[in-house]
Amino acid sequence: MAIIVLGVSFLIEFLQLTSFLETLSLQHNTYAQLIFGNTFHISDLIAYVLGVITIIGIESKRTVIA
């Protein structure tokens, strides 16, 4: 599940490099801008990867303990 979430996060982040909101005529929609964002940052990708690594680490330790 964590890998799927990471994939969706990367997809949305890379879509921010394009004008996909304009293509869908949603460039002025506040909710679309809030959900999809409008600026690409490599630091976001790093944060997503670190978050998924953390969750996988916690889950693997929980499985061993349980």
mmJSON file of the N, C-alpha and C atoms, coordinates in Angstrom:
{"data_MODEL":{"atom_site":{
"group_PDB":["ATOM","ATOM","ATOM","ATOM","ATOM","ATOM","ATOM","ATOM","ATOM","ATOM","ATOM","ATOM","ATOM","ATOM","ATOM","ATOM","ATOM","ATOM","ATOM","ATOM","ATOM","ATOM","ATOM","ATOM","ATOM","ATOM","ATOM","ATOM","ATOM","ATOM","ATOM","ATOM","ATOM","ATOM","ATOM","ATOM","ATOM","ATOM","ATOM","ATOM","ATOM","ATOM","ATOM","ATOM","ATOM","ATOM","ATOM","ATOM","ATOM","ATOM","ATOM","ATOM","ATOM","ATOM","ATOM","ATOM","ATOM","ATOM","ATOM","ATOM","ATOM","ATOM","ATOM","ATOM","ATOM","ATOM","ATOM","ATOM","ATOM","ATOM","ATOM","ATOM","ATOM","ATOM","ATOM","ATOM","ATOM","ATOM","ATOM","ATOM","ATOM","ATOM","ATOM","ATOM","ATOM","ATOM","ATOM","ATOM","ATOM","ATOM","ATOM","ATOM","ATOM","ATOM","ATOM","ATOM","ATOM","ATOM","ATOM","ATOM","ATOM","ATOM","ATOM","ATOM","ATOM","ATOM","ATOM","ATOM","ATOM","ATOM","ATOM","ATOM","ATOM","ATOM","ATOM","ATOM","ATOM","ATOM","ATOM","ATOM","ATOM","ATOM","ATOM","ATOM","ATOM","ATOM","ATOM","ATOM","ATOM","ATOM","ATOM","ATOM","ATOM","ATOM","ATOM","ATOM","ATOM","ATOM","ATOM","ATOM","ATOM","ATOM","ATOM","ATOM","ATOM","ATOM","ATOM","ATOM","ATOM","ATOM","ATOM","ATOM","ATOM","ATOM","ATOM","ATOM","ATOM","ATOM","ATOM","ATOM","ATOM","ATOM","ATOM","ATOM","ATOM","ATOM","ATOM","ATOM","ATOM","ATOM","ATOM","ATOM","ATOM","ATOM","ATOM","ATOM","ATOM","ATOM","ATOM","ATOM","ATOM","ATOM","ATOM","ATOM","ATOM","ATOM","ATOM","ATOM","ATOM","ATOM","ATOM","ATOM","ATOM","ATOM","ATOM","ATOM","ATOM","ATOM"],
"id":[1,2,3,4,5,6,7,8,9,10,11,12,13,14,15,16,17,18,19,20,21,22,23,24,25,26,27,28,29,30,31,32,33,34,35,36,37,38,39,40,41,42,43,44,45,46,47,48,49,50,51,52,53,54,55,56,57,58,59,60,61,62,63,64,65,66,67,68,69,70,71,72,73,74,75,76,77,78,79,80,81,82,83,84,85,86,87,88,89,90,91,92,93,94,95,96,97,98,99,100,101,102,103,104,105,106,107,108,109,110,111,112,113,114,115,116,117,118,119,120,121,122,123,124,125,126,127,128,129,130,131,132,133,134,135,136,137,138,139,140,141,142,143,144,145,146,147,148,149,150,151,152,153,154,155,156,157,158,159,160,161,162,163,164,165,166,167,168,169,170,171,172,173,174,175,176,177,178,179,180,181,182,183,184,185,186,187,188,189,190,191,192,193,194,195,196,197,198],
"type_symbol":["N","C","C","N","C","C","N","C","C","N","C","C","N","C","C","N","C","C","N","C","C","N","C","C","N","C","C","N","C","C","N","C","C","N","C","C","N","C","C","N","C","C","N","C","C","N","C","C","N","C","C","N","C","C","N","C","C","N","C","C","N","C","C","N","C","C","N","C","C","N","C","C","N","C","C","N","C","C","N","C","C","N","C","C","N","C","C","N","C","C","N","C","C","N","C","C","N","C","C","N","C","C","N","C","C","N","C","C","N","C","C","N","C","C","N","C","C","N","C","C","N","C","C","N","C","C","N","C","C","N","C","C","N","C","C","N","C","C","N","C","C","N","C","C","N","C","C","N","C","C","N","C","C","N","C","C","N","C","C","N","C","C","N","C","C","N","C","C","N","C","C","N","C","C","N","C","C","N","C","C","N","C","C","N","C","C","N","C","C","N","C","C","N","C","C","N","C","C"],
"label_atom_id":["N","CA","C","N","CA","C","N","CA","C","N","CA","C","N","CA","C","N","CA","C","N","CA","C","N","CA","C","N","CA","C","N","CA","C","N","CA","C","N","CA","C","N","CA","C","N","CA","C","N","CA","C","N","CA","C","N","CA","C","N","CA","C","N","CA","C","N","CA","C","N","CA","C","N","CA","C","N","CA","C","N","CA","C","N","CA","C","N","CA","C","N","CA","C","N","CA","C","N","CA","C","N","CA","C","N","CA","C","N","CA","C","N","CA","C","N","CA","C","N","CA","C","N","CA","C","N","CA","C","N","CA","C","N","CA","C","N","CA","C","N","CA","C","N","CA","C","N","CA","C","N","CA","C","N","CA","C","N","CA","C","N","CA","C","N","CA","C","N","CA","C","N","CA","C","N","CA","C","N","CA","C","N","CA","C","N","CA","C","N","CA","C","N","CA","C","N","CA","C","N","CA","C","N","CA","C","N","CA","C","N","CA","C","N","CA","C","N","CA","C","N","CA","C","N","CA","C","N","CA","C"],
"label_alt_id":[null,null,null,null,null,null,null,null,null,null,null,null,null,null,null,null,null,null,null,null,null,null,null,null,null,null,null,null,null,null,null,null,null,null,null,null,null,null,null,null,null,null,null,null,null,null,null,null,null,null,null,null,null,null,null,null,null,null,null,null,null,null,null,null,null,null,null,null,null,null,null,null,null,null,null,null,null,null,null,null,null,null,null,null,null,null,null,null,null,null,null,null,null,null,null,null,null,null,null,null,null,null,null,null,null,null,null,null,null,null,null,null,null,null,null,null,null,null,null,null,null,null,null,null,null,null,null,null,null,null,null,null,null,null,null,null,null,null,null,null,null,null,null,null,null,null,null,null,null,null,null,null,null,null,null,null,null,null,null,null,null,null,null,null,null,null,null,null,null,null,null,null,null,null,null,null,null,null,null,null,null,null,null,null,null,null,null,null,null,null,null,null,null,null,null,null,null,null],
"label_comp_id":["MET","MET","MET","ALA","ALA","ALA","ILE","ILE","ILE","ILE","ILE","ILE","VAL","VAL","VAL","LEU","LEU","LEU","GLY","GLY","GLY","VAL","VAL","VAL","SER","SER","SER","PHE","PHE","PHE","LEU","LEU","LEU","ILE","ILE","ILE","GLU","GLU","GLU","PHE","PHE","PHE","LEU","LEU","LEU","GLN","GLN","GLN","LEU","LEU","LEU","THR","THR","THR","SER","SER","SER","PHE","PHE","PHE","LEU","LEU","LEU","GLU","GLU","GLU","THR","THR","THR","LEU","LEU","LEU","SER","SER","SER","LEU","LEU","LEU","GLN","GLN","GLN","HIS","HIS","HIS","ASN","ASN","ASN","THR","THR","THR","TYR","TYR","TYR","ALA","ALA","ALA","GLN","GLN","GLN","LEU","LEU","LEU","ILE","ILE","ILE","PHE","PHE","PHE","GLY","GLY","GLY","ASN","ASN","ASN","THR","THR","THR","PHE","PHE","PHE","HIS","HIS","HIS","ILE","ILE","ILE","SER","SER","SER","ASP","ASP","ASP","LEU","LEU","LEU","ILE","ILE","ILE","ALA","ALA","ALA","TYR","TYR","TYR","VAL","VAL","VAL","LEU","LEU","LEU","GLY","GLY","GLY","VAL","VAL","VAL","ILE","ILE","ILE","THR","THR","THR","ILE","ILE","ILE","ILE","ILE","ILE","GLY","GLY","GLY","ILE","ILE","ILE","GLU","GLU","GLU","SER","SER","SER","LYS","LYS","LYS","ARG","ARG","ARG","THR","THR","THR","VAL","VAL","VAL","ILE","ILE","ILE","ALA","ALA","ALA"],
"label_asym_id":["A","A","A","A","A","A","A","A","A","A","A","A","A","A","A","A","A","A","A","A","A","A","A","A","A","A","A","A","A","A","A","A","A","A","A","A","A","A","A","A","A","A","A","A","A","A","A","A","A","A","A","A","A","A","A","A","A","A","A","A","A","A","A","A","A","A","A","A","A","A","A","A","A","A","A","A","A","A","A","A","A","A","A","A","A","A","A","A","A","A","A","A","A","A","A","A","A","A","A","A","A","A","A","A","A","A","A","A","A","A","A","A","A","A","A","A","A","A","A","A","A","A","A","A","A","A","A","A","A","A","A","A","A","A","A","A","A","A","A","A","A","A","A","A","A","A","A","A","A","A","A","A","A","A","A","A","A","A","A","A","A","A","A","A","A","A","A","A","A","A","A","A","A","A","A","A","A","A","A","A","A","A","A","A","A","A","A","A","A","A","A","A","A","A","A","A","A","A"],
"label_entity_id":["1","1","1","1","1","1","1","1","1","1","1","1","1","1","1","1","1","1","1","1","1","1","1","1","1","1","1","1","1","1","1","1","1","1","1","1","1","1","1","1","1","1","1","1","1","1","1","1","1","1","1","1","1","1","1","1","1","1","1","1","1","1","1","1","1","1","1","1","1","1","1","1","1","1","1","1","1","1","1","1","1","1","1","1","1","1","1","1","1","1","1","1","1","1","1","1","1","1","1","1","1","1","1","1","1","1","1","1","1","1","1","1","1","1","1","1","1","1","1","1","1","1","1","1","1","1","1","1","1","1","1","1","1","1","1","1","1","1","1","1","1","1","1","1","1","1","1","1","1","1","1","1","1","1","1","1","1","1","1","1","1","1","1","1","1","1","1","1","1","1","1","1","1","1","1","1","1","1","1","1","1","1","1","1","1","1","1","1","1","1","1","1","1","1","1","1","1","1"],
"label_seq_id":[1,1,1,2,2,2,3,3,3,4,4,4,5,5,5,6,6,6,7,7,7,8,8,8,9,9,9,10,10,10,11,11,11,12,12,12,13,13,13,14,14,14,15,15,15,16,16,16,17,17,17,18,18,18,19,19,19,20,20,20,21,21,21,22,22,22,23,23,23,24,24,24,25,25,25,26,26,26,27,27,27,28,28,28,29,29,29,30,30,30,31,31,31,32,32,32,33,33,33,34,34,34,35,35,35,36,36,36,37,37,37,38,38,38,39,39,39,40,40,40,41,41,41,42,42,42,43,43,43,44,44,44,45,45,45,46,46,46,47,47,47,48,48,48,49,49,49,50,50,50,51,51,51,52,52,52,53,53,53,54,54,54,55,55,55,56,56,56,57,57,57,58,58,58,59,59,59,60,60,60,61,61,61,62,62,62,63,63,63,64,64,64,65,65,65,66,66,66],
"pdbx_PDB_ins_code":[null,null,null,null,null,null,null,null,null,null,null,null,null,null,null,null,null,null,null,null,null,null,null,null,null,null,null,null,null,null,null,null,null,null,null,null,null,null,null,null,null,null,null,null,null,null,null,null,null,null,null,null,null,null,null,null,null,null,null,null,null,null,null,null,null,null,null,null,null,null,null,null,null,null,null,null,null,null,null,null,null,null,null,null,null,null,null,null,null,null,null,null,null,null,null,null,null,null,null,null,null,null,null,null,null,null,null,null,null,null,null,null,null,null,null,null,null,null,null,null,null,null,null,null,null,null,null,null,null,null,null,null,null,null,null,null,null,null,null,null,null,null,null,null,null,null,null,null,null,null,null,null,null,null,null,null,null,null,null,null,null,null,null,null,null,null,null,null,null,null,null,null,null,null,null,null,null,null,null,null,null,null,null,null,null,null,null,null,null,null,null,null,null,null,null,null,null,null],
"Cartn_x":[0.828,0.0,0.877,1.978,2.866,3.455,3.768,4.344,3.305,2.057,0.989,0.83,0.837,0.733,1.911,3.106,4.287,4.128,3.611,3.397,2.415,1.315,0.316,0.922,1.698,2.342,3.298,4.097,5.029,4.264,3.169,2.37,1.841,1.261,0.716,1.832,2.955,4.069,4.586,4.733,5.213,4.165,2.892,1.848,1.948,2.509,2.671,3.684,4.518,5.451,4.739,3.544,2.789,1.673,0.927,-0.224,-1.52,-1.521,-2.684,-3.945,-3.823,-5.015,-5.617,-4.767,-5.274,-5.922,-5.318,-5.872,-7.272,-7.494,-8.807,-9.7,-9.231,-9.948,-10.223,-9.264,-9.406,-8.39,-7.739,-6.69,-7.203,-8.491,-9.053,-9.873,-9.874,-10.623,-9.759,-10.2,-9.434,-9.21,-10.222,-10.093,-9.095,-9.134,-8.19,-6.764,-6.567,-5.228,-4.775,-5.691,-5.357,-4.973,-5.728,-5.479,-4.246,-4.135,-3.046,-1.838,-2.009,-0.897,-0.59,0.371,0.71,2.202,3.009,4.459,5.157,6.16,6.947,8.144,8.4,9.579,10.199,11.481,12.175,12.189,12.162,12.155,10.884,9.781,8.552,8.749,9.407,9.657,10.535,11.541,12.421,11.627,10.754,9.926,8.991,8.417,7.533,8.293,9.491,10.297,10.69,11.133,11.516,10.313,9.153,7.952,7.585,7.666,7.34,8.362,9.636,10.668,10.395,10.016,9.707,8.524,7.466,6.276,6.592,7.329,7.692,8.554,9.472,10.295,9.47,8.545,7.678,6.811,6.226,5.36,6.14,7.362,8.136,8.52,8.787,9.097,7.848,6.703,5.445,5.117,5.4,5.122,6.005,7.269,8.209,7.804,7.392,7.009,5.707,4.761,3.46,3.548],
"Cartn_y":[-1.191,0.0,1.261,1.197,2.362,2.674,1.653,1.861,2.479,2.079,2.675,4.149,4.459,5.856,6.66,6.081,6.762,6.999,6.011,6.17,7.28,7.334,8.388,9.755,9.826,11.085,11.566,10.641,10.994,11.443,10.735,11.093,12.523,12.833,14.174,15.212,14.903,15.86,16.113,15.064,15.257,15.917,15.72,16.436,17.94,18.332,19.751,20.408,19.612,20.143,20.522,19.997,20.253,21.256,21.565,22.467,21.662,20.565,19.679,20.325,21.234,21.915,22.806,23.435,24.243,23.355,22.198,21.263,20.826,20.666,20.263,21.455,22.668,23.928,24.089,23.692,23.801,24.767,25.59,26.46,27.499,27.797,28.775,28.114,26.791,26.06,25.925,26.53,26.534,25.129,24.28,22.919,22.099,22.24,21.511,21.97,23.258,23.771,23.294,23.2,22.727,21.25,20.445,19.006,18.671,19.261,18.903,19.811,20.974,21.912,22.487,23.395,23.976,24.244,23.789,23.957,22.65,22.336,21.119,21.429,20.578,20.696,19.325,19.208,17.934,17.556,18.543,18.258,17.517,17.745,16.999,15.516,15.205,13.807,13.134,13.857,13.314,13.056,13.99,13.823,12.629,12.426,11.277,9.967,9.898,8.677,8.412,9.437,9.261,8.834,9.384,8.998,7.545,7.091,5.701,4.762,5.126,4.304,4.192,5.289,5.282,4.363,4.482,3.653,2.178,1.852,0.458,-0.069,0.749,0.337,0.077,0.97,0.803,-0.433,-0.612,-1.771,-3.082,-3.1,-4.339,-4.682,-3.68,-3.932,-4.37,-3.799,-4.204,-5.647,-6.071,-7.451,-8.421,-8.056,-8.927,-9.056,-7.951,-7.945,-8.73,-8.558,-9.209,-10.636],
"Cartn_z":[0.0,0.0,0.0,0.755,0.828,-0.541,-1.316,-2.649,-3.586,-3.447,-4.259,-3.921,-2.636,-2.199,-2.741,-2.701,-3.232,-4.738,-5.442,-6.879,-7.206,-6.472,-6.682,-6.355,-5.292,-4.906,-5.992,-6.529,-7.602,-8.845,-9.164,-10.327,-10.202,-9.06,-8.849,-8.892,-8.272,-8.247,-9.672,-10.477,-11.842,-12.734,-12.435,-13.171,-12.945,-11.809,-11.524,-12.459,-13.118,-14.108,-15.404,-15.602,-16.826,-16.532,-17.544,-17.37,-17.364,-16.597,-16.618,-16.059,-15.101,-14.596,-15.676,-16.473,-17.585,-18.642,-18.891,-19.866,-19.458,-18.173,-17.656,-17.324,-17.644,-17.351,-15.864,-15.039,-13.587,-12.971,-13.795,-13.285,-12.291,-12.311,-11.378,-10.268,-10.237,-9.222,-7.97,-6.893,-5.648,-5.116,-5.184,-4.665,-5.477,-6.786,-7.645,-7.36,-7.189,-6.869,-5.498,-4.56,-3.222,-3.243,-3.961,-4.001,-4.825,-6.014,-6.915,-6.8,-6.22,-6.134,-7.5,-7.529,-8.824,-8.981,-8.031,-8.168,-7.848,-8.652,-8.478,-7.59,-6.605,-5.749,-5.567,-5.866,-5.681,-4.201,-3.332,-1.893,-1.483,-2.188,-1.904,-2.199,-3.312,-3.67,-2.616,-2.151,-1.109,0.166,0.526,1.729,1.589,0.408,0.191,0.369,-0.221,-0.122,1.329,2.033,3.443,4.289,4.004,4.731,4.498,3.257,2.941,3.57,3.528,4.172,5.672,6.285,7.716,8.016,7.236,7.454,7.239,6.188,5.942,7.092,7.594,8.735,9.979,10.276,11.454,11.306,10.129,9.902,9.984,9.487,9.532,10.981,11.801,13.214,13.977,13.627,14.263,13.937,12.726,12.309,13.053,13.252,13.957,15.432,16.05,17.459,17.665,16.764,16.912,16.556],
"occupancy":[1.0,1.0,1.0,1.0,1.0,1.0,1.0,1.0,1.0,1.0,1.0,1.0,1.0,1.0,1.0,1.0,1.0,1.0,1.0,1.0,1.0,1.0,1.0,1.0,1.0,1.0,1.0,1.0,1.0,1.0,1.0,1.0,1.0,1.0,1.0,1.0,1.0,1.0,1.0,1.0,1.0,1.0,1.0,1.0,1.0,1.0,1.0,1.0,1.0,1.0,1.0,1.0,1.0,1.0,1.0,1.0,1.0,1.0,1.0,1.0,1.0,1.0,1.0,1.0,1.0,1.0,1.0,1.0,1.0,1.0,1.0,1.0,1.0,1.0,1.0,1.0,1.0,1.0,1.0,1.0,1.0,1.0,1.0,1.0,1.0,1.0,1.0,1.0,1.0,1.0,1.0,1.0,1.0,1.0,1.0,1.0,1.0,1.0,1.0,1.0,1.0,1.0,1.0,1.0,1.0,1.0,1.0,1.0,1.0,1.0,1.0,1.0,1.0,1.0,1.0,1.0,1.0,1.0,1.0,1.0,1.0,1.0,1.0,1.0,1.0,1.0,1.0,1.0,1.0,1.0,1.0,1.0,1.0,1.0,1.0,1.0,1.0,1.0,1.0,1.0,1.0,1.0,1.0,1.0,1.0,1.0,1.0,1.0,1.0,1.0,1.0,1.0,1.0,1.0,1.0,1.0,1.0,1.0,1.0,1.0,1.0,1.0,1.0,1.0,1.0,1.0,1.0,1.0,1.0,1.0,1.0,1.0,1.0,1.0,1.0,1.0,1.0,1.0,1.0,1.0,1.0,1.0,1.0,1.0,1.0,1.0,1.0,1.0,1.0,1.0,1.0,1.0,1.0,1.0,1.0,1.0,1.0,1.0],
"B_iso_or_equiv":[0.0,0.0,0.0,0.0,0.0,0.0,0.0,0.0,0.0,0.0,0.0,0.0,0.0,0.0,0.0,0.0,0.0,0.0,0.0,0.0,0.0,0.0,0.0,0.0,0.0,0.0,0.0,0.0,0.0,0.0,0.0,0.0,0.0,0.0,0.0,0.0,0.0,0.0,0.0,0.0,0.0,0.0,0.0,0.0,0.0,0.0,0.0,0.0,0.0,0.0,0.0,0.0,0.0,0.0,0.0,0.0,0.0,0.0,0.0,0.0,0.0,0.0,0.0,0.0,0.0,0.0,0.0,0.0,0.0,0.0,0.0,0.0,0.0,0.0,0.0,0.0,0.0,0.0,0.0,0.0,0.0,0.0,0.0,0.0,0.0,0.0,0.0,0.0,0.0,0.0,0.0,0.0,0.0,0.0,0.0,0.0,0.0,0.0,0.0,0.0,0.0,0.0,0.0,0.0,0.0,0.0,0.0,0.0,0.0,0.0,0.0,0.0,0.0,0.0,0.0,0.0,0.0,0.0,0.0,0.0,0.0,0.0,0.0,0.0,0.0,0.0,0.0,0.0,0.0,0.0,0.0,0.0,0.0,0.0,0.0,0.0,0.0,0.0,0.0,0.0,0.0,0.0,0.0,0.0,0.0,0.0,0.0,0.0,0.0,0.0,0.0,0.0,0.0,0.0,0.0,0.0,0.0,0.0,0.0,0.0,0.0,0.0,0.0,0.0,0.0,0.0,0.0,0.0,0.0,0.0,0.0,0.0,0.0,0.0,0.0,0.0,0.0,0.0,0.0,0.0,0.0,0.0,0.0,0.0,0.0,0.0,0.0,0.0,0.0,0.0,0.0,0.0,0.0,0.0,0.0,0.0,0.0,0.0],
"pdbx_formal_charge":[null,null,null,null,null,null,null,null,null,null,null,null,null,null,null,null,null,null,null,null,null,null,null,null,null,null,null,null,null,null,null,null,null,null,null,null,null,null,null,null,null,null,null,null,null,null,null,null,null,null,null,null,null,null,null,null,null,null,null,null,null,null,null,null,null,null,null,null,null,null,null,null,null,null,null,null,null,null,null,null,null,null,null,null,null,null,null,null,null,null,null,null,null,null,null,null,null,null,null,null,null,null,null,null,null,null,null,null,null,null,null,null,null,null,null,null,null,null,null,null,null,null,null,null,null,null,null,null,null,null,null,null,null,null,null,null,null,null,null,null,null,null,null,null,null,null,null,null,null,null,null,null,null,null,null,null,null,null,null,null,null,null,null,null,null,null,null,null,null,null,null,null,null,null,null,null,null,null,null,null,null,null,null,null,null,null,null,null,null,null,null,null,null,null,null,null,null,null],
"auth_seq_id":[1,1,1,2,2,2,3,3,3,4,4,4,5,5,5,6,6,6,7,7,7,8,8,8,9,9,9,10,10,10,11,11,11,12,12,12,13,13,13,14,14,14,15,15,15,16,16,16,17,17,17,18,18,18,19,19,19,20,20,20,21,21,21,22,22,22,23,23,23,24,24,24,25,25,25,26,26,26,27,27,27,28,28,28,29,29,29,30,30,30,31,31,31,32,32,32,33,33,33,34,34,34,35,35,35,36,36,36,37,37,37,38,38,38,39,39,39,40,40,40,41,41,41,42,42,42,43,43,43,44,44,44,45,45,45,46,46,46,47,47,47,48,48,48,49,49,49,50,50,50,51,51,51,52,52,52,53,53,53,54,54,54,55,55,55,56,56,56,57,57,57,58,58,58,59,59,59,60,60,60,61,61,61,62,62,62,63,63,63,64,64,64,65,65,65,66,66,66],
"auth_comp_id":["MET","MET","MET","ALA","ALA","ALA","ILE","ILE","ILE","ILE","ILE","ILE","VAL","VAL","VAL","LEU","LEU","LEU","GLY","GLY","GLY","VAL","VAL","VAL","SER","SER","SER","PHE","PHE","PHE","LEU","LEU","LEU","ILE","ILE","ILE","GLU","GLU","GLU","PHE","PHE","PHE","LEU","LEU","LEU","GLN","GLN","GLN","LEU","LEU","LEU","THR","THR","THR","SER","SER","SER","PHE","PHE","PHE","LEU","LEU","LEU","GLU","GLU","GLU","THR","THR","THR","LEU","LEU","LEU","SER","SER","SER","LEU","LEU","LEU","GLN","GLN","GLN","HIS","HIS","HIS","ASN","ASN","ASN","THR","THR","THR","TYR","TYR","TYR","ALA","ALA","ALA","GLN","GLN","GLN","LEU","LEU","LEU","ILE","ILE","ILE","PHE","PHE","PHE","GLY","GLY","GLY","ASN","ASN","ASN","THR","THR","THR","PHE","PHE","PHE","HIS","HIS","HIS","ILE","ILE","ILE","SER","SER","SER","ASP","ASP","ASP","LEU","LEU","LEU","ILE","ILE","ILE","ALA","ALA","ALA","TYR","TYR","TYR","VAL","VAL","VAL","LEU","LEU","LEU","GLY","GLY","GLY","VAL","VAL","VAL","ILE","ILE","ILE","THR","THR","THR","ILE","ILE","ILE","ILE","ILE","ILE","GLY","GLY","GLY","ILE","ILE","ILE","GLU","GLU","GLU","SER","SER","SER","LYS","LYS","LYS","ARG","ARG","ARG","THR","THR","THR","VAL","VAL","VAL","ILE","ILE","ILE","ALA","ALA","ALA"],
"auth_asym_id":["A","A","A","A","A","A","A","A","A","A","A","A","A","A","A","A","A","A","A","A","A","A","A","A","A","A","A","A","A","A","A","A","A","A","A","A","A","A","A","A","A","A","A","A","A","A","A","A","A","A","A","A","A","A","A","A","A","A","A","A","A","A","A","A","A","A","A","A","A","A","A","A","A","A","A","A","A","A","A","A","A","A","A","A","A","A","A","A","A","A","A","A","A","A","A","A","A","A","A","A","A","A","A","A","A","A","A","A","A","A","A","A","A","A","A","A","A","A","A","A","A","A","A","A","A","A","A","A","A","A","A","A","A","A","A","A","A","A","A","A","A","A","A","A","A","A","A","A","A","A","A","A","A","A","A","A","A","A","A","A","A","A","A","A","A","A","A","A","A","A","A","A","A","A","A","A","A","A","A","A","A","A","A","A","A","A","A","A","A","A","A","A","A","A","A","A","A","A"],
"auth_atom_id":["N","CA","C","N","CA","C","N","CA","C","N","CA","C","N","CA","C","N","CA","C","N","CA","C","N","CA","C","N","CA","C","N","CA","C","N","CA","C","N","CA","C","N","CA","C","N","CA","C","N","CA","C","N","CA","C","N","CA","C","N","CA","C","N","CA","C","N","CA","C","N","CA","C","N","CA","C","N","CA","C","N","CA","C","N","CA","C","N","CA","C","N","CA","C","N","CA","C","N","CA","C","N","CA","C","N","CA","C","N","CA","C","N","CA","C","N","CA","C","N","CA","C","N","CA","C","N","CA","C","N","CA","C","N","CA","C","N","CA","C","N","CA","C","N","CA","C","N","CA","C","N","CA","C","N","CA","C","N","CA","C","N","CA","C","N","CA","C","N","CA","C","N","CA","C","N","CA","C","N","CA","C","N","CA","C","N","CA","C","N","CA","C","N","CA","C","N","CA","C","N","CA","C","N","CA","C","N","CA","C","N","CA","C","N","CA","C","N","CA","C","N","CA","C","N","CA","C","N","CA","C"],
"pdbx_PDB_model_num":[1,1,1,1,1,1,1,1,1,1,1,1,1,1,1,1,1,1,1,1,1,1,1,1,1,1,1,1,1,1,1,1,1,1,1,1,1,1,1,1,1,1,1,1,1,1,1,1,1,1,1,1,1,1,1,1,1,1,1,1,1,1,1,1,1,1,1,1,1,1,1,1,1,1,1,1,1,1,1,1,1,1,1,1,1,1,1,1,1,1,1,1,1,1,1,1,1,1,1,1,1,1,1,1,1,1,1,1,1,1,1,1,1,1,1,1,1,1,1,1,1,1,1,1,1,1,1,1,1,1,1,1,1,1,1,1,1,1,1,1,1,1,1,1,1,1,1,1,1,1,1,1,1,1,1,1,1,1,1,1,1,1,1,1,1,1,1,1,1,1,1,1,1,1,1,1,1,1,1,1,1,1,1,1,1,1,1,1,1,1,1,1,1,1,1,1,1,1]
}}}
